[in-house]
Amino acid sequence: MTVLTIQEILEEKEAGLDLELLAGAEGLSRTISVPRIQKPGLALAGYTENLHPDRIQVLGSTELSYLAHLPAAKAVAAAKGLCSLDLACLVVTKNQEVPDYLRQAADDHQTPLLRTFHLSSNFISLITKFLEERLLPTSTLHGVLLDVLGVGVLLQGKSGVGKSECALDLVLRGYRLVADDVIKVRLKLPAVIFGEGMDLLHYHMEIRGLGIINIKHLFGVAAIRERKKIDLVLELVQWEQGKEYDRLGLEEDTYVIHGVEIPMMRIPVRQGRNTSTIVEVAARNQLLKEMGYHSAHEFQDLLEKRMAEAARLHAHTIIGDNLE
């Protein structure tokens, strides 16, 4: 299960959370494992039955106004009671002033107390999006990921089958490399798989005989992409004499990544066969399928209509001859 520490969330810069630590520094190693947020208004009033301590707790104007209107002793007790629940963290929004007793309670119970200038609604939207992206399942795959005509094409196959060479040819045609060799894949809700390169291997490609080349430096930024949704998986396999391969395109297989089914095809590779052209055509054909146009099914329907018409004419001829 993927988890994030409060320290990692505090140090996050790209998501625009703009968090600062006010108290409870000793609890920054606490973790978040669910992308859900909670506002603990009822917990401040003493009802804690439905409080989820593993979630980020947001304190907005309503919660702090409630504490401000309580008698001093009750406000302190409410703050201590909330922080004693072993919360993952508390976040105060709208840069509101935080009372000293709340800071003290956070320090006493090692509960991270953070603050942001965002309104509660804006912060909840930002942090939810950030957590959904970072906490969803991730894994790594071996292969090459490319953007071909806007279609995320994942090339797979045994080592030495020609994946990188095929990808290089496609880059020369103006298409874009996302990752070579090791691809980090991530599930994004509701059912989308994104792929990106590993930090060390980003923009690099191994070509046997040449070694490691940097696609970004050789062909410019237009030849690479940071990440791409995976729309199609093509497995490159060595051509085997006498083996039957799909010739009509009616066989529809899928490749499952984190429970998401992605269309998959097997492309036989042999000397003299232009693999990169086949990959490009497969991407174009996938675009047509997504628009509801399936060439193989259309051909099958046309063939069945022709066969039905021929059978009808044949039956009419036989019946007509018998009547005479």
Number of C-alpha atoms within 10 A of each C-alpha: 8 12 14 16 15 21 16 12 19 17 12 14 11 8 12 13 21 17 21 16 15 16 23 22 17 14 22 21 14 19 21 21 18 18 18 17 17 16 21 23 21 13 18 22 16 13 11 16 8 9 18 18 18 19 20 25 22 23 22 20 15 11 18 20 11 13 21 12 10 12 10 12 8 14 21 19 17 21 20 20 17 26 28 15 15 15 23 25 25 24 21 27 24 16 14 14 10 14 14 11 16 22 20 18 23 27 19 15 19 22 27 27 27 24 24 19 16 18 15 19 11 14 21 20 12 15 19 17 14 18 20 17 16 18 19 18 14 19 12 15 15 17 21 25 33 30 25 21 14 15 19 24 27 26 25 23 18 13 11 11 17 22 24 22 17 18 24 21 15 22 21 11 14 15 20 27 32 24 29 25 21 18 24 17 23 22 23 18 10 7 10 17 23 17 27 24 25 16 8 7 16 21 22 19 22 16 15 11 6 8 8 12 13 14 20 17 11 9 14 10 12 13 22 20 20 13 20 22 22 22 22 22 24 21 20 21 16 16 13 11 6 6 6 7 13 12 8 11 12 13 11 9 13 13 14 13 17 16 11 13 16 16 15 19 18 16 21 16 17 15 8 6 10 12 22 19 14 13 20 18 13 20 23 15 15 19 17 13 12 10 9 9 13 16 15 14 13 11 13 13 12 12 12 12 12 12 12 12 12 12 12 12 12 12 12 12 12 11 11 10 9 8 7 5
